[in-house]
Amino acid sequence: MTKKLLFTIFTILSTIAYSQNISLSEKAKVSILTCGTGPESYAMYGHTGIRIQDSTKGIDVVYNYGAFDFRTPNFIGKFIKGDLQYFVTNGSFIDFYYNYQAENREIMEQELQLNPTQINRLFQQLNHSVYSDERFYTYKFIDRNCTTMVVDKINGILGKEYIKSNTSNQSYREILYPYMTDFYMKLGIQLIFGAKVDEPATRLFLPYEFKEAISYTKVNGNAIEKSNKRILEVSKPEVPFNWMNSIYSLIAILLALVLANKKWIQISYFVFAGILGLFFALVGLYSLHEEVLWNYNILLFNPLLLVFAWYLKKGIKERIVLSGQIILAMLLLYLAYMTTKIHLEIVWPFIALHFYWIAKIVLQIKKSKLASG
């Protein structure tokens, strides 16, 4: 959904062709470019750009709201915290086209039904954003990204929120889920997401959903979409099924832990799971990303597993049983809540493992007490 390319911004800033002071001719037109997905995390959801053409003035420029700089000091820390600055760039359409061609990502173009006054106003606003401090904005995964910025810009020109989501019957998580093709990346993202992404998707925040919304939007009874065409067609090679990058490898790993039947393996796993739960609980206190707040996955990767692991290592049977029962009760709550969540299909192996191991340990202690009783 975001783009790392900078489009030689500092060179373009000095180019007169894209100056704020130029007024476009009657032949000018505006289109939305929807770009295909890529294997990199920043390209996983596609990209949105605004193209402005004016054959009379020799202008053909694309504006992008998804640029960021990897050289930013403490880049990873800022991204996790949620105060990483993204910015809008502009560049020639031909450079934009060749870049996506090189990345083997399609480009679809939808020309918008805007009058010359609206097009000129949009052109001036976009250039003002590029050439001023407005070009910087704080990235938010759902609420402020390369697509939402364009949605807001176009709706602002239209004078009303005409282009809006038509998928409020789905949650953000359900919309995002099919885009994640890498299993372990999908698992990690689904685990770190909190309750916000389970809310109804009232915000247009993904490129392809925006593209679809343009197609059905009407302004005063007239379609906003003037034309719709694919201007860069690519052929995606068929990716063979990768057993190692699938739920089957996860099941195999967890099953191997069970079959090993070693106490130290159980303790090590519970420590790992507990630390992961602590991270889920604490990252929301640090990060400004609302998507990681109120993460109910700590009922699965429960910080109490650290306590349970400690008692298990020390052999304090009464405490093992008590903490184990509390964790199992919380796990039951988690399972009940997860019955309506799409990512149950990828986290169930962990649920099964936790139930099996903890219940088995608790029952063995109870049986030994009865036998000695």
C-alpha atoms as one frame of an Amber mdcrd trajectory, in Angstrom:
protein
   0.000   0.000   0.000   2.968   2.312   0.544   5.884   3.104  -1.797   9.512
   3.432  -0.825  10.534   5.173  -4.019  11.216   8.895  -3.672  10.789   9.841
  -7.366  13.829  12.142  -7.254  11.832  14.626  -5.245  14.532  17.241  -4.806
  15.182  17.458  -8.542  11.498  17.695  -9.307  10.973  20.441  -6.747  12.936
  22.756  -8.998  11.107  21.821 -12.191   8.949  24.649 -13.519   6.605  22.265
 -15.322   4.970  21.269 -12.037   4.931  24.688 -10.442   1.937  25.843  -8.424
   1.692  28.947 -10.579   0.700  27.120 -13.769  -2.991  26.991 -14.672  -4.170
  23.996 -16.628  -6.009  24.196 -19.940  -9.507  23.007 -20.740  -8.010  19.738
 -22.015  -6.583  18.765 -18.616  -7.817  15.556 -17.036  -7.454  13.735 -13.730
  -7.293  10.003 -13.173  -6.741   7.645 -10.263  -4.040   5.032 -10.719  -4.427
   1.759  -8.863  -1.239  -0.284  -8.804  -0.927  -3.983  -8.209   0.404  -5.769
  -5.169   3.981  -6.879  -4.670   5.849  -9.368  -2.464   7.398  -6.706  -0.211
   5.500  -5.795   2.945   5.074  -2.164   1.866   3.592  -3.315  -1.481   1.362
  -6.049  -0.084  -1.862  -4.079  -0.527  -1.099  -2.168  -3.743  -0.774   1.574
  -4.217  -2.866   4.607  -5.195  -1.667   7.600  -7.204  -3.220  10.683  -8.812
  -2.362  11.395 -12.443  -2.879  14.843 -13.980  -2.450  15.265 -17.738  -2.582
  18.369 -19.886  -1.450  17.828 -23.482  -1.617  21.577 -24.166   0.838  22.403
 -21.376   2.929  19.246 -21.838   2.151  18.028 -18.320   1.807  14.369 -17.360
   2.537  13.992 -13.657   1.711  11.484 -10.938   1.298  12.418  -7.260   1.986
   9.823  -4.581   1.141  10.004  -0.882   3.012   6.847   0.045   6.674   7.861
   0.087   8.962   7.318   3.064  12.701   7.437   3.637  14.518   4.376   4.996
  17.349   6.702   6.013  15.159   8.317   8.673  16.970   8.029  12.038  15.476
   5.237  14.168  13.281   4.199  11.223  12.034   0.919  12.751  11.357   2.519
  16.134   9.388   5.350  14.559   7.389   2.935  12.408   6.472   0.777  15.420
   5.629   3.799  17.529   3.495   5.301  14.765   5.138   8.701  14.327   7.055
   7.938  11.120   6.657  10.785   8.645   5.447   9.915   5.146   5.250  12.502
   2.393   3.699  13.289  -0.966   5.917  13.326  -4.057   5.366  14.036  -7.725
   7.111  12.727 -10.810   6.641  12.119 -14.499   4.112   9.488 -15.476   6.626
   7.680 -17.668   8.983   7.177 -14.711   6.062   5.963 -12.636   5.043   3.540
 -15.393   8.536   2.106 -15.896   8.980   1.658 -12.158   5.881  -0.523 -11.899
   6.765  -2.340 -15.085  10.130  -3.222 -13.553   8.343  -4.473 -10.414   5.883
  -6.483 -12.543   2.880  -4.775 -10.978  -0.195  -3.817 -12.981  -1.562  -0.271
 -13.289  -5.255   0.493 -13.766  -6.459   3.970 -14.599  -9.841   5.565 -13.882
 -10.397   9.009 -15.354 -12.620  11.163 -13.151 -15.529  13.274 -14.345 -14.320
  16.647 -13.044 -14.791  20.081 -14.555 -11.825  22.348 -15.451 -12.257  24.452
 -12.312 -12.126  21.364 -10.085  -9.112  19.980 -11.945  -7.220  23.251 -11.615
  -8.034  23.497  -7.926  -6.848  19.933  -7.358  -3.653  20.631  -9.298  -2.899
  23.719  -7.214  -3.640  21.906  -3.943  -1.432  18.952  -4.850   1.455  21.192
  -5.828   1.052  23.221  -2.670   1.300  19.990  -0.685   4.459  18.941  -2.535
   6.211  22.298  -2.252   5.364  23.087   1.365   5.524  21.515   4.811   2.130
  19.985   4.039   3.932  17.276   2.114   4.674  15.492   5.400   2.038  13.523
   7.285   2.051  10.961  10.071   1.251   7.560   8.628  -1.594   5.531  10.114
  -2.261   2.055   8.761  -6.033   2.477   8.371  -6.787   6.156   8.883  -3.991
   7.897   6.959  -2.139   6.230   4.113  -1.530   6.552   0.365  -5.159   5.732
  -0.379  -7.029   7.617   2.355  -5.097  10.786   1.548  -6.231  10.582  -2.083
  -9.822   9.754  -1.085  -9.939  12.815   1.174  -8.339  15.017  -1.492 -10.860
  14.036  -4.183 -13.848  14.283  -1.828 -12.598  17.721  -0.803 -12.650  18.838
  -4.440 -16.146  17.402  -4.849 -17.270  19.304  -1.746 -18.772  16.280  -0.026
 -17.897  12.703   0.920 -19.271  11.164  -2.267 -16.632   8.446  -2.537 -16.964
   6.224   0.511 -16.829   2.655   1.697 -19.532   0.214   0.721 -18.080  -2.665
   2.765 -19.225  -1.826   6.290 -20.711  -5.331   6.478 -17.097  -6.517   6.637
 -14.458  -5.761   9.231 -11.092  -4.252   8.390  -9.520  -7.587   9.288 -11.747
  -9.464   6.844 -10.865  -7.051   4.031  -7.129  -7.242   4.749  -6.980 -11.007
   5.240  -6.970 -12.171   1.564  -4.070  -9.842   0.720  -1.705 -11.676   3.063
  -0.372 -14.591   1.040   2.774 -15.290   3.070   1.548 -17.554   5.877   3.952
 -16.574   8.635   3.666 -12.886   7.808  -0.117 -13.267   7.907   0.101 -15.074
  11.253   2.302 -12.365  12.770   0.116  -9.522  11.507  -3.095 -11.188  12.677
  -1.644 -11.764  16.140  -0.408  -8.210  16.625  -3.671  -6.651  15.427  -6.102
  -5.701  18.181  -9.824  -5.022  18.380  -9.856  -1.965  16.069  -9.409  -4.058
  12.930 -12.514  -6.059  13.878 -14.661  -2.930  13.608 -16.893  -2.430  10.514
 -14.825  -1.073   7.618 -16.301   2.406   7.290 -13.065   3.926   5.932 -11.800
   3.492   2.372  -8.192   2.606   3.050  -7.026   0.088   0.432  -6.289   0.830
  -3.249  -8.488  -1.846  -4.800 -11.442  -1.020  -2.542 -11.025   2.644  -3.553
 -10.972   1.616  -7.215 -14.222  -0.304  -6.769 -15.827   2.610  -4.900 -15.026
   4.994  -7.758 -16.833   2.673 -10.174 -20.141   2.871  -8.310 -19.982   6.476
  -7.054 -22.376   9.038  -8.466 -22.252  12.805  -7.981 -25.615  14.496  -8.444
 -26.815  11.444 -10.337 -23.790  11.300 -12.665 -21.039   8.683 -12.513 -17.728
  10.048 -11.234 -15.878   7.481 -13.341 -15.390   8.659 -16.927 -13.299   5.722
 -18.105 -11.670   2.619 -16.649  -8.776   0.805 -18.303  -5.722  -1.275 -17.546
  -2.699   0.641 -18.830  -0.056  -1.820 -17.661  -0.837  -5.506 -17.878   1.534
  -7.985 -16.328   1.643 -11.741 -16.085   2.186 -13.084 -12.612   4.064 -16.390
 -12.513   2.181 -19.139 -10.749   3.685 -19.584  -7.321   3.888 -23.260  -6.328
   2.567 -24.304  -2.968   5.269 -23.974  -0.335   4.809 -26.529   2.414   7.400
 -24.791   4.587   5.457 -21.524   4.423   2.052 -22.872   5.367  -0.052 -23.937
   8.315   1.145 -27.507   7.747   4.710 -26.631   8.736   3.373 -24.877  11.851
   1.359 -27.963  12.802   4.410 -30.151  12.189   6.594 -27.971  14.432   4.072
 -27.931  17.270   3.430 -31.653  16.901   7.183 -32.299  17.108   7.281 -30.353
  20.390   4.484 -32.525  21.781   6.050 -35.796  20.634   9.424 -34.824  22.108
   7.664 -34.931  25.502  10.407 -33.037  27.328   9.722 -30.837  30.325  12.396
 -28.302  29.343  10.770 -27.910  25.936   7.421 -27.176  27.574   8.973 -24.643
  29.933  10.907 -22.964  27.100   7.769 -22.752  24.980   5.663 -21.270  27.803
   8.368 -18.663  28.454   8.408 -17.730  24.754   4.593 -17.557  24.609   4.440
 -15.483  27.792   7.032 -12.990  26.534   5.085 -12.679  23.280   1.966 -11.959
  25.322   3.824  -9.297  27.293   4.853  -7.675  24.019   1.233  -7.637  22.791
   0.136  -6.102  26.083   2.854  -3.448  26.276   3.257  -2.407  22.636  -0.113
  -0.659  22.811   1.236   1.567  25.600   4.159   2.608  23.395   2.730   2.640
  19.898   0.400   5.295  18.506  -1.050   2.753  16.067  -4.624   2.156  17.235
  -4.619  -1.156  15.366  -2.471  -2.776  18.074  -4.559  -1.585  21.034  -6.808
  -3.913  23.052  -5.192  -7.043  21.705  -7.303  -9.971  22.865  -4.662 -12.399
  21.572  -3.016 -12.060  24.996  -5.670 -14.540  26.126  -3.858 -17.058  23.920
  -0.280 -15.887  24.378  -0.934 -15.138  27.986   1.691 -13.314  30.102   0.596
 -15.617  32.949   2.367 -18.395  31.056   5.593 -16.942  32.446   4.304 -17.549
  35.976   3.075 -21.006  34.985   6.507 -21.846  33.513   8.235 -20.709  36.716
   6.026 -22.878  38.939   6.486 -25.794  36.531  10.267 -25.437  36.699  10.214
 -25.268  40.512   7.666 -28.085  40.800   5.248 -26.108  43.039   2.238 -28.282
  42.340  -0.507 -26.217  44.015   0.559 -23.100  42.136   0.889 -25.027  38.861
  -2.721 -26.213  39.186  -4.090 -22.790  40.178  -2.293 -20.806  37.477  -3.024
 -23.530  34.920  -6.756 -23.423  35.670  -6.804 -19.625  35.345  -5.000 -19.799
  31.995  -7.365 -22.526  30.740 -10.392 -20.460  31.729  -8.995 -17.466  29.812
  -8.223 -19.734  26.881 -11.857 -20.882  26.827 -12.973 -17.242  26.721 -10.581
 -16.642  23.835 -11.890 -19.637  21.905 -15.496 -18.521  22.395 -14.650 -15.025
  21.171 -12.672 -16.334  18.212 -15.525 -18.392  16.765 -16.615 -15.326  14.756
 -13.103 -14.230  13.729 -11.573 -15.071  10.368  -8.093 -15.736  11.735  -9.246
 -18.639  13.907  -8.242 -20.853  10.978  -4.560 -20.004  11.441  -4.262 -19.729
  15.247  -6.124 -22.914  16.181  -2.897 -25.030  16.355  -1.694 -22.816  19.217
  -5.071 -23.089  20.957  -4.945 -26.874  20.663  -1.362 -27.057  21.942  -2.051
 -24.836  24.954  -5.181 -26.758  25.893  -3.448 -30.103  25.519  -0.266 -29.285
  27.406  -1.719 -27.244  30.256  -4.744 -29.484  30.814  -2.517 -32.569  30.756
  -0.096 -31.087  33.318  -2.928 -29.989  35.634  -4.741 -33.346  35.392  -1.563
 -35.334  36.029  -0.912 -33.390  39.232  -4.513 -33.832  40.370  -4.385 -37.572
  39.663  -1.109 -37.970  41.554  -2.679 -36.183  44.531  -5.675 -38.480  44.467
  -3.459 -41.529  44.161  -1.361 -40.485  47.148  -4.355 -39.154  48.993
